[in-house]
Amino acid sequence: MSGHFGDTQTIKLADGGLILGGPQVLETGETVERLDVWVWQADCVCVVKGNPQVGDTWSITTTPSLHHVGTFRAGAATAMALMVTKKGVAREAYQWTQGILLSLEK
C-alpha cells in the first residue's frame, strides 16, 4: 500500500470543513480498515478518525463542529495520516506526513 495527500486540499465555502484526499495503491486483496487524519495550521487543528471512501484515491470530508479547533485559512498547512489495512489475517499500518496547500472551494 502507498498513499499520500494531494498537493492541494479544499476548504468548503459552506461551513469551512475540509475535503481531504489523495492517491493510493492497494495490493490485490488488501482493504482499508481505518484512516485517521490530522491537519494543522498556526492556530487551528483538525482530527478525523474513520473509514474513508476508497478506490484509486482516498477521501474524507470534515465537519468543523466535530473535527476542528479553530478556523482554517487558505495557505500552507501540515497534514498527517495513519491508514490501517488488512490482507487476509494480516494487518499493516502506514503513516505519512507532508506539507499541503489549503484552497477555498470554487
Biopython code that builds the backbone (N, CA, C, O; Angstrom):
import numpy as np
from Bio.PDB.StructureBuilder import StructureBuilder

atoms = [
    (1, "MET", "N", (0.847, -1.169, 0.000)),
    (1, "MET", "CA", (0.000, 0.000, 0.000)),
    (1, "MET", "C", (0.889, 1.227, 0.000)),
    (1, "MET", "O", (1.920, 1.266, 0.672)),
    (2, "SER", "N", (0.488, 2.203, -0.742)),
    (2, "SER", "CA", (1.119, 3.507, -0.641)),
    (2, "SER", "C", (0.028, 4.556, -0.768)),
    (2, "SER", "O", (-0.953, 4.369, -1.488)),
    (3, "GLY", "N", (0.210, 5.645, -0.067)),
    (3, "GLY", "CA", (-0.773, 6.717, -0.124)),
    (3, "GLY", "C", (-0.125, 8.020, 0.266)),
    (3, "GLY", "O", (0.914, 8.042, 0.925)),
    (4, "HIS", "N", (-0.745, 9.101, -0.143)),
    (4, "HIS", "CA", (-0.315, 10.417, 0.287)),
    (4, "HIS", "C", (-1.427, 11.411, 0.018)),
    (4, "HIS", "O", (-2.437, 11.076, -0.600)),
    (5, "PHE", "N", (-1.235, 12.637, 0.486)),
    (5, "PHE", "CA", (-2.183, 13.712, 0.239)),
    (5, "PHE", "C", (-1.907, 14.298, -1.135)),
    (5, "PHE", "O", (-0.758, 14.349, -1.573)),
    (6, "GLY", "N", (-2.949, 14.739, -1.811)),
    (6, "GLY", "CA", (-2.742, 15.545, -2.998)),
    (6, "GLY", "C", (-2.108, 16.860, -2.547)),
    (6, "GLY", "O", (-2.250, 17.240, -1.384)),
    (7, "ASP", "N", (-1.421, 17.551, -3.433)),
    (7, "ASP", "CA", (-0.737, 18.789, -3.050)),
    (7, "ASP", "C", (-1.691, 19.860, -2.554)),
    (7, "ASP", "O", (-1.354, 20.607, -1.635)),
    (8, "THR", "N", (-2.877, 19.950, -3.145)),
    (8, "THR", "CA", (-3.855, 20.965, -2.753)),
    (8, "THR", "C", (-5.105, 20.278, -2.208)),
    (8, "THR", "O", (-5.635, 19.352, -2.821)),
    (9, "GLN", "N", (-5.567, 20.744, -1.048)),
    (9, "GLN", "CA", (-6.771, 20.246, -0.409)),
    (9, "GLN", "C", (-7.771, 21.402, -0.342)),
    (9, "GLN", "O", (-7.376, 22.559, -0.488)),
    (10, "THR", "N", (-9.056, 21.113, -0.124)),
    (10, "THR", "CA", (-10.105, 22.120, -0.277)),
    (10, "THR", "C", (-10.755, 22.489, 1.053)),
    (10, "THR", "O", (-11.027, 21.630, 1.892)),
    (11, "ILE", "N", (-10.999, 23.793, 1.225)),
    (11, "ILE", "CA", (-11.813, 24.309, 2.330)),
    (11, "ILE", "C", (-13.205, 24.564, 1.766)),
    (11, "ILE", "O", (-13.355, 25.337, 0.820)),
    (12, "LYS", "N", (-14.232, 23.921, 2.339)),
    (12, "LYS", "CA", (-15.604, 24.103, 1.852)),
    (12, "LYS", "C", (-16.101, 25.511, 2.203)),
    (12, "LYS", "O", (-15.945, 25.962, 3.338)),
    (13, "LEU", "N", (-16.691, 26.191, 1.240)),
    (13, "LEU", "CA", (-17.215, 27.534, 1.470)),
    (13, "LEU", "C", (-18.411, 27.511, 2.416)),
    (13, "LEU", "O", (-18.577, 28.428, 3.221)),
    (14, "ALA", "N", (-19.243, 26.483, 2.332)),
    (14, "ALA", "CA", (-20.479, 26.440, 3.108)),
    (14, "ALA", "C", (-20.240, 26.436, 4.614)),
    (14, "ALA", "O", (-20.933, 27.135, 5.353)),
    (15, "ASP", "N", (-19.255, 25.647, 5.080)),
    (15, "ASP", "CA", (-19.085, 25.538, 6.535)),
    (15, "ASP", "C", (-17.636, 25.566, 7.009)),
    (15, "ASP", "O", (-17.385, 25.466, 8.210)),
    (16, "GLY", "N", (-16.676, 25.701, 6.092)),
    (16, "GLY", "CA", (-15.272, 25.736, 6.495)),
    (16, "GLY", "C", (-14.657, 24.371, 6.728)),
    (16, "GLY", "O", (-13.504, 24.270, 7.148)),
    (17, "GLY", "N", (-15.424, 23.309, 6.456)),
    (17, "GLY", "CA", (-14.882, 21.956, 6.572)),
    (17, "GLY", "C", (-13.833, 21.700, 5.502)),
    (17, "GLY", "O", (-13.713, 22.461, 4.543)),
    (18, "LEU", "N", (-13.087, 20.640, 5.670)),
    (18, "LEU", "CA", (-12.038, 20.288, 4.719)),
    (18, "LEU", "C", (-12.442, 19.066, 3.906)),
    (18, "LEU", "O", (-13.051, 18.131, 4.426)),
    (19, "ILE", "N", (-12.097, 19.087, 2.634)),
    (19, "ILE", "CA", (-12.223, 17.912, 1.773)),
    (19, "ILE", "C", (-10.791, 17.448, 1.536)),
    (19, "ILE", "O", (-10.019, 18.101, 0.834)),
    (20, "LEU", "N", (-10.452, 16.320, 2.128)),
    (20, "LEU", "CA", (-9.077, 15.815, 2.117)),
    (20, "LEU", "C", (-9.002, 14.549, 1.292)),
    (20, "LEU", "O", (-9.955, 13.771, 1.262)),
    (21, "GLY", "N", (-7.884, 14.333, 0.623)),
    (21, "GLY", "CA", (-7.733, 13.104, -0.134)),
    (21, "GLY", "C", (-6.443, 13.074, -0.915)),
    (21, "GLY", "O", (-5.657, 14.021, -0.913)),
    (22, "GLY", "N", (-6.254, 11.956, -1.580)),
    (22, "GLY", "CA", (-5.076, 11.771, -2.399)),
    (22, "GLY", "C", (-5.048, 10.386, -3.001)),
    (22, "GLY", "O", (-5.926, 9.566, -2.734)),
    (23, "PRO", "N", (-4.045, 10.126, -3.810)),
    (23, "PRO", "CA", (-3.937, 8.820, -4.457)),
    (23, "PRO", "C", (-3.498, 7.736, -3.484)),
    (23, "PRO", "O", (-2.845, 8.010, -2.477)),
    (24, "GLN", "N", (-3.865, 6.512, -3.799)),
    (24, "GLN", "CA", (-3.406, 5.359, -3.018)),
    (24, "GLN", "C", (-3.327, 4.151, -3.935)),
    (24, "GLN", "O", (-4.031, 4.063, -4.941)),
    (25, "VAL", "N", (-2.473, 3.244, -3.574)),
    (25, "VAL", "CA", (-2.330, 1.987, -4.300)),
    (25, "VAL", "C", (-2.455, 0.866, -3.277)),
    (25, "VAL", "O", (-1.637, 0.761, -2.363)),
    (26, "LEU", "N", (-3.472, 0.035, -3.429)),
    (26, "LEU", "CA", (-3.662, -1.127, -2.562)),
    (26, "LEU", "C", (-3.236, -2.375, -3.321)),
    (26, "LEU", "O", (-3.423, -2.479, -4.533)),
    (27, "GLU", "N", (-2.660, -3.322, -2.583)),
    (27, "GLU", "CA", (-2.321, -4.608, -3.184)),
    (27, "GLU", "C", (-3.603, -5.403, -3.427)),
    (27, "GLU", "O", (-4.623, -5.134, -2.794)),
    (28, "THR", "N", (-3.564, -6.360, -4.320)),
    (28, "THR", "CA", (-4.703, -7.225, -4.564)),
    (28, "THR", "C", (-5.110, -7.895, -3.252)),
    (28, "THR", "O", (-4.278, -8.494, -2.572)),
    (29, "GLY", "N", (-6.387, -7.791, -2.902)),
    (29, "GLY", "CA", (-6.896, -8.396, -1.677)),
    (29, "GLY", "C", (-6.733, -7.530, -0.435)),
    (29, "GLY", "O", (-7.213, -7.902, 0.635)),
    (30, "GLU", "N", (-6.072, -6.394, -0.550)),
    (30, "GLU", "CA", (-5.868, -5.500, 0.599)),
    (30, "GLU", "C", (-7.047, -4.534, 0.708)),
    (30, "GLU", "O", (-7.470, -3.964, -0.297)),
    (31, "THR", "N", (-7.580, -4.344, 1.908)),
    (31, "THR", "CA", (-8.677, -3.419, 2.149)),
    (31, "THR", "C", (-8.291, -2.437, 3.245)),
    (31, "THR", "O", (-7.462, -2.737, 4.104)),
    (32, "VAL", "N", (-8.904, -1.259, 3.201)),
    (32, "VAL", "CA", (-8.655, -0.242, 4.222)),
    (32, "VAL", "C", (-9.637, -0.450, 5.365)),
    (32, "VAL", "O", (-10.849, -0.474, 5.151)),
    (33, "GLU", "N", (-9.115, -0.601, 6.575)),
    (33, "GLU", "CA", (-9.967, -0.746, 7.753)),
    (33, "GLU", "C", (-10.200, 0.584, 8.457)),
    (33, "GLU", "O", (-11.264, 0.808, 9.033)),
    (34, "ARG", "N", (-9.207, 1.465, 8.411)),
    (34, "ARG", "CA", (-9.312, 2.716, 9.152)),
    (34, "ARG", "C", (-8.330, 3.730, 8.596)),
    (34, "ARG", "O", (-7.239, 3.382, 8.144)),
    (35, "LEU", "N", (-8.737, 4.991, 8.638)),
    (35, "LEU", "CA", (-7.854, 6.087, 8.259)),
    (35, "LEU", "C", (-8.067, 7.224, 9.238)),
    (35, "LEU", "O", (-9.183, 7.725, 9.377)),
    (36, "ASP", "N", (-7.014, 7.634, 9.913)),
    (36, "ASP", "CA", (-7.045, 8.782, 10.819)),
    (36, "ASP", "C", (-6.223, 9.890, 10.179)),
    (36, "ASP", "O", (-5.130, 9.643, 9.670)),
    (37, "VAL", "N", (-6.748, 11.113, 10.206)),
    (37, "VAL", "CA", (-6.092, 12.243, 9.555)),
    (37, "VAL", "C", (-6.017, 13.420, 10.522)),
    (37, "VAL", "O", (-6.973, 13.716, 11.238)),
    (38, "TRP", "N", (-4.862, 14.086, 10.528)),
    (38, "TRP", "CA", (-4.640, 15.310, 11.287)),
    (38, "TRP", "C", (-4.184, 16.382, 10.304)),
    (38, "TRP", "O", (-3.369, 16.112, 9.422)),
    (39, "VAL", "N", (-4.707, 17.596, 10.455)),
    (39, "VAL", "CA", (-4.247, 18.741, 9.678)),
    (39, "VAL", "C", (-4.080, 19.896, 10.649)),
    (39, "VAL", "O", (-4.928, 20.109, 11.516)),
    (40, "TRP", "N", (-2.980, 20.650, 10.508)),
    (40, "TRP", "CA", (-2.814, 21.801, 11.382)),
    (40, "TRP", "C", (-2.191, 22.972, 10.660)),
    (40, "TRP", "O", (-1.389, 22.824, 9.738)),
    (41, "GLN", "N", (-2.599, 24.157, 11.124)),
    (41, "GLN", "CA", (-2.035, 25.435, 10.721)),
    (41, "GLN", "C", (-1.658, 26.152, 12.015)),
    (41, "GLN", "O", (-1.756, 25.569, 13.095)),
    (42, "ALA", "N", (-1.229, 27.407, 11.918)),
    (42, "ALA", "CA", (-0.707, 28.144, 13.072)),
    (42, "ALA", "C", (-1.625, 28.090, 14.296)),
    (42, "ALA", "O", (-1.143, 27.835, 15.400)),
    (43, "ASP", "N", (-2.925, 28.320, 14.138)),
    (43, "ASP", "CA", (-3.801, 28.396, 15.301)),
    (43, "ASP", "C", (-5.036, 27.501, 15.181)),
    (43, "ASP", "O", (-6.061, 27.772, 15.807)),
    (44, "CYS", "N", (-4.943, 26.451, 14.390)),
    (44, "CYS", "CA", (-6.078, 25.540, 14.276)),
    (44, "CYS", "C", (-5.595, 24.118, 13.984)),
    (44, "CYS", "O", (-4.495, 23.898, 13.477)),
    (45, "VAL", "N", (-6.457, 23.172, 14.321)),
    (45, "VAL", "CA", (-6.139, 21.760, 14.096)),
    (45, "VAL", "C", (-7.432, 21.017, 13.763)),
    (45, "VAL", "O", (-8.523, 21.413, 14.172)),
    (46, "CYS", "N", (-7.280, 19.948, 13.023)),
    (46, "CYS", "CA", (-8.406, 19.088, 12.653)),
    (46, "CYS", "C", (-7.976, 17.653, 12.887)),
    (46, "CYS", "O", (-6.870, 17.265, 12.510)),
    (47, "VAL", "N", (-8.843, 16.858, 13.508)),
    (47, "VAL", "CA", (-8.576, 15.438, 13.724)),
    (47, "VAL", "C", (-9.803, 14.665, 13.250)),
    (47, "VAL", "O", (-10.916, 14.912, 13.716)),
    (48, "VAL", "N", (-9.598, 13.732, 12.326)),
    (48, "VAL", "CA", (-10.693, 12.915, 11.804)),
    (48, "VAL", "C", (-10.307, 11.456, 11.946)),
    (48, "VAL", "O", (-9.218, 11.055, 11.535)),
    (49, "LYS", "N", (-11.190, 10.661, 12.524)),
    (49, "LYS", "CA", (-10.972, 9.214, 12.634)),
    (49, "LYS", "C", (-12.143, 8.535, 11.957)),
    (49, "LYS", "O", (-13.299, 8.858, 12.227)),
    (50, "GLY", "N", (-11.842, 7.590, 11.076)),
    (50, "GLY", "CA", (-12.952, 6.914, 10.441)),
    (50, "GLY", "C", (-12.556, 6.077, 9.267)),
    (50, "GLY", "O", (-11.387, 5.746, 9.069)),
    (51, "ASN", "N", (-13.560, 5.738, 8.488)),
    (51, "ASN", "CA", (-13.375, 4.920, 7.293)),
    (51, "ASN", "C", (-13.529, 5.817, 6.078)),
    (51, "ASN", "O", (-14.585, 6.420, 5.884)),
    (52, "PRO", "N", (-12.492, 5.912, 5.260)),
    (52, "PRO", "CA", (-12.554, 6.795, 4.102)),
    (52, "PRO", "C", (-13.283, 6.154, 2.942)),
    (52, "PRO", "O", (-13.488, 4.940, 2.909)),
    (53, "GLN", "N", (-13.673, 6.991, 1.988)),
    (53, "GLN", "CA", (-14.095, 6.474, 0.695)),
    (53, "GLN", "C", (-12.802, 6.057, -0.001)),
    (53, "GLN", "O", (-11.832, 6.815, -0.013)),
    (54, "VAL", "N", (-12.784, 4.877, -0.571)),
    (54, "VAL", "CA", (-11.541, 4.390, -1.161)),
    (54, "VAL", "C", (-11.749, 3.885, -2.582)),
    (54, "VAL", "O", (-12.879, 3.688, -3.030)),
    (55, "GLY", "N", (-10.681, 3.688, -3.254)),
    (55, "GLY", "CA", (-10.594, 3.224, -4.630)),
    (55, "GLY", "C", (-9.167, 3.505, -5.042)),
    (55, "GLY", "O", (-8.233, 3.148, -4.323)),
    (56, "ASP", "N", (-8.982, 4.141, -6.188)),
    (56, "ASP", "CA", (-7.643, 4.581, -6.587)),
    (56, "ASP", "C", (-7.215, 5.805, -5.793)),
    (56, "ASP", "O", (-6.038, 6.163, -5.767)),
    (57, "THR", "N", (-8.199, 6.452, -5.136)),
    (57, "THR", "CA", (-7.921, 7.581, -4.260)),
    (57, "THR", "C", (-8.675, 7.373, -2.957)),
    (57, "THR", "O", (-9.650, 6.624, -2.903)),
    (58, "TRP", "N", (-8.215, 8.040, -1.912)),
    (58, "TRP", "CA", (-8.950, 8.042, -0.648)),
    (58, "TRP", "C", (-9.483, 9.455, -0.439)),
    (58, "TRP", "O", (-8.891, 10.416, -0.932)),
    (59, "SER", "N", (-10.587, 9.595, 0.282)),
    (59, "SER", "CA", (-11.097, 10.930, 0.592)),
    (59, "SER", "C", (-11.888, 10.902, 1.893)),
    (59, "SER", "O", (-12.551, 9.921, 2.228)),
    (60, "ILE", "N", (-11.794, 12.000, 2.601)),
    (60, "ILE", "CA", (-12.521, 12.210, 3.853)),
    (60, "ILE", "C", (-12.948, 13.669, 3.867)),
    (60, "ILE", "O", (-12.184, 14.544, 3.460)),
    (61, "THR", "N", (-14.171, 13.938, 4.336)),
    (61, "THR", "CA", (-14.660, 15.305, 4.486)),
    (61, "THR", "C", (-14.894, 15.568, 5.966)),
    (61, "THR", "O", (-15.492, 14.748, 6.662)),
    (62, "THR", "N", (-14.421, 16.718, 6.445)),
    (62, "THR", "CA", (-14.550, 17.030, 7.864)),
    (62, "THR", "C", (-15.766, 17.905, 8.139)),
    (62, "THR", "O", (-16.262, 18.603, 7.254)),
    (63, "THR", "N", (-16.235, 17.853, 9.379)),
    (63, "THR", "CA", (-17.294, 18.716, 9.884)),
    (63, "THR", "C", (-16.677, 19.575, 10.978)),
    (63, "THR", "O", (-16.255, 19.041, 12.003)),
    (64, "PRO", "N", (-16.611, 20.898, 10.791)),
    (64, "PRO", "CA", (-15.917, 21.738, 11.768)),
    (64, "PRO", "C", (-16.372, 21.549, 13.215)),
    (64, "PRO", "O", (-15.532, 21.509, 14.114)),
    (65, "SER", "N", (-17.673, 21.432, 13.463)),
    (65, "SER", "CA", (-18.148, 21.315, 14.844)),
    (65, "SER", "C", (-17.711, 20.007, 15.497)),
    (65, "SER", "O", (-17.671, 19.916, 16.724)),
    (66, "LEU", "N", (-17.387, 19.008, 14.705)),
    (66, "LEU", "CA", (-16.967, 17.709, 15.242)),
    (66, "LEU", "C", (-15.452, 17.509, 15.213)),
    (66, "LEU", "O", (-14.904, 16.819, 16.073)),
    (67, "HIS", "N", (-14.771, 18.106, 14.232)),
    (67, "HIS", "CA", (-13.377, 17.762, 13.976)),
    (67, "HIS", "C", (-12.375, 18.906, 14.116)),
    (67, "HIS", "O", (-11.173, 18.647, 14.177)),
    (68, "HIS", "N", (-12.824, 20.164, 14.169)),
    (68, "HIS", "CA", (-11.904, 21.297, 14.134)),
    (68, "HIS", "C", (-11.810, 22.016, 15.471)),
    (68, "HIS", "O", (-12.778, 22.082, 16.228)),
    (69, "VAL", "N", (-10.640, 22.547, 15.744)),
    (69, "VAL", "CA", (-10.442, 23.566, 16.774)),
    (69, "VAL", "C", (-9.806, 24.726, 16.034)),
    (69, "VAL", "O", (-8.675, 24.615, 15.559)),
    (70, "GLY", "N", (-10.523, 25.846, 15.929)),
    (70, "GLY", "CA", (-10.044, 26.987, 15.154)),
    (70, "GLY", "C", (-10.615, 26.957, 13.748)),
    (70, "GLY", "O", (-11.392, 26.069, 13.396)),
    (71, "THR", "N", (-10.218, 27.940, 12.952)),
    (71, "THR", "CA", (-10.719, 28.104, 11.588)),
    (71, "THR", "C", (-9.558, 28.037, 10.603)),
    (71, "THR", "O", (-8.577, 28.768, 10.740)),
    (72, "PHE", "N", (-9.670, 27.170, 9.625)),
    (72, "PHE", "CA", (-8.629, 27.047, 8.604)),
    (72, "PHE", "C", (-8.719, 28.188, 7.608)),
    (72, "PHE", "O", (-9.807, 28.662, 7.281)),
    (73, "ARG", "N", (-7.574, 28.619, 7.135)),
    (73, "ARG", "CA", (-7.470, 29.668, 6.122)),
    (73, "ARG", "C", (-6.755, 29.095, 4.903)),
    (73, "ARG", "O", (-6.007, 28.123, 5.009)),
    (74, "ALA", "N", (-6.988, 29.695, 3.768)),
    (74, "ALA", "CA", (-6.255, 29.290, 2.572)),
    (74, "ALA", "C", (-4.768, 29.529, 2.821)),
    (74, "ALA", "O", (-4.381, 30.555, 3.381)),
    (75, "GLY", "N", (-3.944, 28.576, 2.402)),
    (75, "GLY", "CA", (-2.500, 28.700, 2.573)),
    (75, "GLY", "C", (-1.879, 27.391, 3.004)),
    (75, "GLY", "O", (-2.515, 26.338, 2.960)),
    (76, "ALA", "N", (-0.640, 27.471, 3.418)),
    (76, "ALA", "CA", (0.129, 26.273, 3.778)),
    (76, "ALA", "C", (-0.387, 25.655, 5.078)),
    (76, "ALA", "O", (-0.825, 26.360, 5.988)),
    (77, "ALA", "N", (-0.326, 24.332, 5.143)),
    (77, "ALA", "CA", (-0.693, 23.563, 6.331)),
    (77, "ALA", "C", (0.148, 22.280, 6.331)),
    (77, "ALA", "O", (0.796, 21.942, 5.341)),
    (78, "THR", "N", (0.119, 21.592, 7.446)),
    (78, "THR", "CA", (0.785, 20.298, 7.552)),
    (78, "THR", "C", (-0.283, 19.239, 7.764)),
    (78, "THR", "O", (-1.227, 19.449, 8.525)),
    (79, "ALA", "N", (-0.137, 18.105, 7.096)),
    (79, "ALA", "CA", (-1.120, 17.025, 7.197)),
    (79, "ALA", "C", (-0.409, 15.709, 7.498)),
    (79, "ALA", "O", (0.693, 15.453, 7.014)),
    (80, "MET", "N", (-1.061, 14.887, 8.303)),
    (80, "MET", "CA", (-0.534, 13.569, 8.641)),
    (80, "MET", "C", (-1.682, 12.561, 8.578)),
    (80, "MET", "O", (-2.820, 12.887, 8.915)),
    (81, "ALA", "N", (-1.382, 11.355, 8.150)),
    (81, "ALA", "CA", (-2.399, 10.309, 8.074)),
    (81, "ALA", "C", (-1.832, 8.988, 8.570)),
    (81, "ALA", "O", (-0.641, 8.711, 8.428)),
    (82, "LEU", "N", (-2.699, 8.189, 9.149)),
    (82, "LEU", "CA", (-2.375, 6.830, 9.570)),
    (82, "LEU", "C", (-3.463, 5.928, 9.006)),
    (82, "LEU", "O", (-4.632, 6.053, 9.373)),
    (83, "MET", "N", (-3.077, 5.018, 8.111)),
    (83, "MET", "CA", (-4.025, 4.109, 7.471)),
    (83, "MET", "C", (-3.723, 2.682, 7.918)),
    (83, "MET", "O", (-2.573, 2.244, 7.895)),
    (84, "VAL", "N", (-4.769, 1.964, 8.326)),
    (84, "VAL", "CA", (-4.636, 0.558, 8.691)),
    (84, "VAL", "C", (-5.325, -0.262, 7.604)),
    (84, "VAL", "O", (-6.490, -0.036, 7.280)),
    (85, "THR", "N", (-4.581, -1.218, 7.048)),
    (85, "THR", "CA", (-5.136, -2.084, 6.007)),
    (85, "THR", "C", (-5.111, -3.537, 6.474)),
    (85, "THR", "O", (-4.398, -3.904, 7.408)),
    (86, "LYS", "N", (-5.912, -4.344, 5.795)),
    (86, "LYS", "CA", (-5.973, -5.773, 6.102)),
    (86, "LYS", "C", (-5.885, -6.555, 4.801)),
    (86, "LYS", "O", (-6.524, -6.208, 3.808)),
    (87, "LYS", "N", (-5.087, -7.611, 4.820)),
    (87, "LYS", "CA", (-4.986, -8.529, 3.698)),
    (87, "LYS", "C", (-4.954, -9.925, 4.304)),
    (87, "LYS", "O", (-3.988, -10.296, 4.972)),
    (88, "GLY", "N", (-6.017, -10.702, 4.069)),
    (88, "GLY", "CA", (-6.134, -11.989, 4.755)),
    (88, "GLY", "C", (-6.302, -11.732, 6.243)),
    (88, "GLY", "O", (-7.197, -10.989, 6.645)),
    (89, "VAL", "N", (-5.451, -12.339, 7.068)),
    (89, "VAL", "CA", (-5.498, -12.093, 8.513)),
    (89, "VAL", "C", (-4.464, -11.064, 8.955)),
    (89, "VAL", "O", (-4.446, -10.660, 10.118)),
    (90, "ALA", "N", (-3.600, -10.637, 8.031)),
    (90, "ALA", "CA", (-2.535, -9.688, 8.367)),
    (90, "ALA", "C", (-3.031, -8.247, 8.286)),
    (90, "ALA", "O", (-3.765, -7.879, 7.369)),
    (91, "ARG", "N", (-2.621, -7.448, 9.253)),
    (91, "ARG", "CA", (-2.907, -6.014, 9.261)),
    (91, "ARG", "C", (-1.594, -5.252, 9.168)),
    (91, "ARG", "O", (-0.575, -5.666, 9.721)),
    (92, "GLU", "N", (-1.640, -4.128, 8.457)),
    (92, "GLU", "CA", (-0.464, -3.258, 8.330)),
    (92, "GLU", "C", (-0.893, -1.823, 8.618)),
    (92, "GLU", "O", (-2.020, -1.434, 8.314)),
    (93, "ALA", "N", (0.008, -1.042, 9.203)),
    (93, "ALA", "CA", (-0.232, 0.380, 9.429)),
    (93, "ALA", "C", (0.748, 1.180, 8.581)),
    (93, "ALA", "O", (1.937, 0.864, 8.527)),
    (94, "TYR", "N", (0.247, 2.212, 7.925)),
    (94, "TYR", "CA", (1.050, 3.089, 7.082)),
    (94, "TYR", "C", (0.833, 4.517, 7.551)),
    (94, "TYR", "O", (-0.296, 4.914, 7.840)),
    (95, "GLN", "N", (1.895, 5.283, 7.628)),
    (95, "GLN", "CA", (1.806, 6.664, 8.091)),
    (95, "GLN", "C", (2.515, 7.565, 7.102)),
    (95, "GLN", "O", (3.564, 7.203, 6.569)),
    (96, "TRP", "N", (1.948, 8.743, 6.849)),
    (96, "TRP", "CA", (2.635, 9.727, 6.024)),
    (96, "TRP", "C", (2.315, 11.129, 6.533)),
    (96, "TRP", "O", (1.219, 11.393, 7.027)),
    (97, "THR", "N", (3.292, 12.016, 6.401)),
    (97, "THR", "CA", (3.181, 13.421, 6.801)),
    (97, "THR", "C", (3.728, 14.268, 5.668)),
    (97, "THR", "O", (4.760, 13.936, 5.084)),
    (98, "GLN", "N", (3.050, 15.349, 5.356)),
    (98, "GLN", "CA", (3.547, 16.208, 4.290)),
    (98, "GLN", "C", (2.933, 17.597, 4.384)),
    (98, "GLN", "O", (1.884, 17.794, 4.999)),
    (99, "GLY", "N", (3.609, 18.551, 3.763)),
    (99, "GLY", "CA", (3.071, 19.886, 3.619)),
    (99, "GLY", "C", (2.006, 19.891, 2.529)),
    (99, "GLY", "O", (2.177, 19.260, 1.486)),
    (100, "ILE", "N", (0.911, 20.602, 2.771)),
    (100, "ILE", "CA", (-0.164, 20.712, 1.779)),
    (100, "ILE", "C", (-0.539, 22.188, 1.634)),
    (100, "ILE", "O", (-0.121, 23.031, 2.429)),
    (101, "LEU", "N", (-1.322, 22.478, 0.620)),
    (101, "LEU", "CA", (-1.854, 23.809, 0.404)),
    (101, "LEU", "C", (-3.378, 23.717, 0.516)),
    (101, "LEU", "O", (-4.005, 22.919, -0.180)),
    (102, "LEU", "N", (-3.972, 24.533, 1.391)),
    (102, "LEU", "CA", (-5.422, 24.597, 1.507)),
    (102, "LEU", "C", (-5.924, 25.722, 0.616)),
    (102, "LEU", "O", (-5.417, 26.843, 0.671)),
    (103, "SER", "N", (-6.928, 25.416, -0.210)),
    (103, "SER", "CA", (-7.511, 26.441, -1.074)),
    (103, "SER", "C", (-9.018, 26.448, -0.892)),
    (103, "SER", "O", (-9.617, 25.423, -0.565)),
    (104, "LEU", "N", (-9.635, 27.616, -1.106)),
    (104, "LEU", "CA", (-11.073, 27.746, -0.964)),
    (104, "LEU", "C", (-11.775, 27.032, -2.109)),
    (104, "LEU", "O", (-11.310, 27.059, -3.249)),
    (105, "GLU", "N", (-12.893, 26.397, -1.798)),
    (105, "GLU", "CA", (-13.710, 25.700, -2.778)),
    (105, "GLU", "C", (-14.119, 26.667, -3.880)),
    (105, "GLU", "O", (-14.428, 27.830, -3.620)),
    (106, "LYS", "N", (-14.116, 26.174, -5.107)),
    (106, "LYS", "CA", (-14.510, 27.035, -6.247)),
    (106, "LYS", "C", (-15.932, 26.780, -6.640)),
    (106, "LYS", "O", (-16.437, 27.406, -7.572)),
]
sb = StructureBuilder()
sb.init_structure("model")
sb.init_model(0)
sb.init_chain("A")
sb.init_seg("    ")
for serial, (resi, resn, name, xyz) in enumerate(atoms, 1):
    if name == "N":
        sb.init_residue(resn, " ", resi, " ")
    sb.init_atom(name, np.array(xyz, "f"), 0.0, 1.0, " ", f" {name:<3s}", serial, name[0])
structure = sb.get_structure()
